[in-house]
Amino acid sequence: MIHFFVLVPRKRGMAPREFHDHWRHPHATVESRVPTLRHYALSHRLHTDRLGPAQSEFDGITEAVFDTVHDAMHFGEEPYYERHVEPDEPVFVDSSRLVWMATEEEVLVPRASEQDGADHADALWLHLDRPVSVKLVQFVRTGGSPDWAGEPDVDLGRRIGALRHVRNRPSRLVHGDEPPFRGVRQLWWPTLSAFEAGVAGGTDAFDELLDRAGDALTLLVQEERYLR
């Protein structure tokens, strides 16, 4: 399967709340019906003092999963998309600044486990069972560290309280040798409070995850799922 990320900047002059609400409805209501989609979520940016000013470069991330590379690459040619979705995009998005990448996913930690020290409630939590979750998403730029993904990752994620941890690498079938990013890291928490508590209890691990990536764009987001 192909996991597709689109970094989305709002249209210049548009208020943040207006952008996020329009993205939720009508846009997501319509886009989530594109027949080739297998998973569809919008990740709305949340400001955090843990990250620098670069976090405001984009307002969120569209995430979509497709069965095949063909479906991912021809998404924009899908008749339903052309008829109902594409005409709405200029209303709220600065299309000239969109950045996308098709990836293949590596799940490091699918969910928390009591055997690894998680409490019972955290072990029961699964992102697919919740319409809303909080994520840290790190896009490692091509000038970032080639060692951004390493053996310590699982431990670092657990030390900051993340309940799920995934790495995504660019699809060579789509991007060849010139992907827009080296890779993407995703870490999940059930709530914003859980993120803040986890990072406060593992500041060194949080800083190490950021530093090891080198040149990277990192966003804290609220993921809202429309299609499981």
VMD Tcl script that draws the C-alpha trace (Angstrom):
set ca {
  {0.00 0.00 0.00}
  {1.06 3.60 -0.61}
  {0.79 6.21 2.15}
  {0.46 9.65 0.59}
  {1.26 12.88 2.49}
  {0.39 16.39 1.32}
  {1.67 19.39 3.28}
  {-1.06 22.00 3.01}
  {-0.67 25.81 3.32}
  {-3.79 27.91 3.64}
  {-4.71 30.53 1.05}
  {-3.06 33.86 1.72}
  {-5.33 36.24 3.62}
  {-7.58 33.46 4.92}
  {-8.10 33.27 8.68}
  {-6.86 30.05 10.32}
  {-10.27 29.03 11.72}
  {-11.95 29.65 8.36}
  {-9.31 27.50 6.66}
  {-9.56 24.59 9.08}
  {-13.35 24.59 9.10}
  {-13.61 24.68 5.32}
  {-11.05 21.87 5.10}
  {-13.23 19.77 7.43}
  {-16.45 20.58 5.57}
  {-17.26 20.73 2.78}
  {-13.83 19.67 1.48}
  {-13.09 16.53 3.51}
  {-16.70 15.42 3.36}
  {-16.42 15.31 -0.41}
  {-12.79 14.22 -0.84}
  {-13.17 11.24 1.49}
  {-15.60 9.74 -1.06}
  {-12.99 9.37 -3.82}
  {-13.37 5.67 -4.75}
  {-9.68 4.71 -4.73}
  {-9.03 5.93 -1.17}
  {-8.49 3.27 1.50}
  {-7.66 5.65 4.37}
  {-8.17 9.40 4.61}
  {-7.31 11.80 7.42}
  {-6.68 15.50 7.92}
  {-3.99 16.53 10.39}
  {-4.56 20.07 11.63}
  {-1.50 21.89 12.96}
  {-1.35 22.62 16.71}
  {1.10 25.22 17.95}
  {3.58 24.03 20.57}
  {6.41 25.89 22.27}
  {8.43 22.67 21.91}
  {8.98 23.49 18.22}
  {10.44 26.53 16.49}
  {8.92 29.04 14.04}
  {9.26 26.65 11.08}
  {6.20 24.77 12.37}
  {4.00 27.52 10.93}
  {5.16 26.99 7.32}
  {2.19 24.68 6.68}
  {-1.24 24.55 8.28}
  {-1.75 20.82 8.14}
  {-1.30 17.53 6.35}
  {-3.64 15.51 4.18}
  {-2.99 11.79 4.56}
  {-4.33 9.20 2.15}
  {-3.66 5.51 1.62}
  {-4.02 3.72 -1.71}
  {-3.80 0.06 -2.68}
  {-1.36 0.65 -5.52}
  {1.15 3.14 -6.89}
  {-1.12 3.54 -9.92}
  {-4.06 4.62 -7.75}
  {-1.88 7.09 -5.87}
  {-0.35 8.64 -8.98}
  {-3.66 8.92 -10.82}
  {-5.65 10.24 -7.87}
  {-5.92 13.67 -9.50}
  {-7.35 12.10 -12.66}
  {-10.12 10.24 -10.86}
  {-13.39 11.56 -12.39}
  {-15.04 12.08 -9.00}
  {-12.02 14.05 -7.80}
  {-11.97 16.23 -10.93}
  {-15.70 16.93 -10.66}
  {-16.17 17.52 -6.93}
  {-12.82 18.03 -5.16}
  {-10.40 19.87 -7.43}
  {-12.65 22.92 -8.02}
  {-12.82 23.53 -4.26}
  {-9.07 23.56 -3.59}
  {-8.32 27.16 -4.74}
  {-11.02 28.40 -2.34}
  {-8.89 27.72 0.74}
  {-5.43 26.35 -0.28}
  {-2.32 28.06 -1.65}
  {-1.77 25.39 -4.31}
  {1.55 26.88 -5.41}
  {3.11 25.86 -2.08}
  {1.71 22.33 -1.74}
  {4.32 19.62 -1.14}
  {3.52 15.92 -1.47}
  {5.27 12.60 -1.10}
  {4.22 8.99 -1.71}
  {5.71 6.60 0.83}
  {5.95 3.03 2.04}
  {5.33 2.49 5.73}
  {7.36 0.72 8.42}
  {5.50 0.21 11.70}
  {7.95 0.22 14.60}
  {5.38 0.10 17.42}
  {1.80 -0.73 16.36}
  {0.35 0.01 19.80}
  {1.36 0.18 23.45}
  {1.73 -3.03 25.44}
  {1.48 -3.76 29.15}
  {4.45 -6.11 28.66}
  {6.51 -3.04 27.72}
  {5.36 -1.10 30.77}
  {2.24 0.66 29.44}
  {-0.72 0.99 31.76}
  {-3.96 -0.85 30.98}
  {-5.80 2.10 29.40}
  {-2.88 2.94 27.12}
  {-2.62 -0.69 26.05}
  {-6.30 -0.65 25.07}
  {-5.94 2.52 22.97}
  {-5.71 2.15 19.20}
  {-5.65 5.08 16.79}
  {-8.08 3.35 14.40}
  {-10.71 3.20 17.15}
  {-10.67 6.98 17.64}
  {-11.76 9.70 15.22}
  {-9.24 12.13 16.72}
  {-5.68 11.69 17.99}
  {-2.56 13.80 18.44}
  {0.58 13.20 16.40}
  {4.09 14.49 15.99}
  {5.00 14.30 12.31}
  {8.59 14.89 11.22}
  {9.49 15.38 7.55}
  {13.24 14.88 7.16}
  {14.46 17.06 4.33}
  {16.88 15.77 1.69}
  {19.64 17.75 3.41}
  {18.83 16.08 6.72}
  {20.74 13.27 8.36}
  {20.99 9.98 6.44}
  {20.92 8.36 9.89}
  {17.56 9.87 10.84}
  {16.13 6.36 11.29}
  {18.04 4.17 13.69}
  {17.98 1.44 16.30}
  {17.30 3.79 19.27}
  {14.02 5.02 17.74}
  {11.69 2.58 19.51}
  {13.14 3.40 22.92}
  {13.10 7.16 22.27}
  {9.44 7.04 21.27}
  {8.48 5.11 24.39}
  {10.42 7.52 26.61}
  {8.23 10.40 25.42}
  {5.03 8.42 25.94}
  {4.11 7.80 22.29}
  {1.70 4.87 21.94}
  {2.36 4.24 18.25}
  {5.49 4.86 16.16}
  {5.83 4.65 12.38}
  {8.51 5.54 9.83}
  {7.74 6.24 6.18}
  {10.25 6.20 3.34}
  {9.69 7.64 -0.15}
  {8.43 5.27 -2.81}
  {11.18 4.77 -5.38}
  {8.54 3.79 -7.96}
  {7.06 7.26 -7.62}
  {10.01 9.53 -6.83}
  {13.02 7.64 -8.19}
  {16.25 9.09 -6.78}
  {14.83 12.57 -6.16}
  {12.22 12.44 -3.39}
  {11.14 15.69 -1.72}
  {12.12 14.27 1.71}
  {14.36 11.52 3.07}
  {11.51 10.18 5.14}
  {8.70 10.83 7.60}
  {8.36 9.92 11.27}
  {4.95 9.67 12.95}
  {4.31 9.34 16.69}
  {0.84 9.12 18.27}
  {-0.72 10.16 21.60}
  {-4.39 9.90 22.62}
  {-4.66 13.57 23.64}
  {-2.73 16.84 23.67}
  {-2.34 16.52 27.44}
  {-0.80 13.07 26.97}
  {1.70 14.52 24.49}
  {2.66 17.34 26.83}
  {3.05 15.00 29.80}
  {5.06 12.49 27.78}
  {7.48 15.04 26.40}
  {7.85 16.76 29.78}
  {8.86 13.41 31.25}
  {11.29 12.62 28.44}
  {12.73 15.94 27.28}
  {16.13 14.45 26.50}
  {14.57 11.76 24.29}
  {12.39 14.36 22.51}
  {15.40 16.57 21.81}
  {17.40 13.58 20.56}
  {14.65 12.59 18.10}
  {14.61 16.12 16.71}
  {18.39 16.51 16.62}
  {19.07 13.16 14.95}
  {16.99 14.16 11.94}
  {19.06 17.25 11.23}
  {17.29 19.45 8.69}
  {13.62 18.58 9.15}
  {10.15 20.08 9.29}
  {8.31 18.91 12.41}
  {4.62 19.54 13.14}
  {2.36 18.74 16.07}
  {-1.08 17.97 14.67}
  {-4.56 16.84 15.57}
  {-5.36 13.98 13.24}
  {-9.03 13.65 12.28}
  {-9.95 10.44 10.47}
  {-12.72 10.39 7.89}
  {-12.04 6.98 6.41}
  {-10.48 4.19 8.42}
}
mol new
graphics top color blue
foreach p $ca { graphics top sphere $p radius 0.5 }
foreach p [lrange $ca 0 end-1] q [lrange $ca 1 end] { graphics top cylinder $p $q radius 0.2 }
display resetview
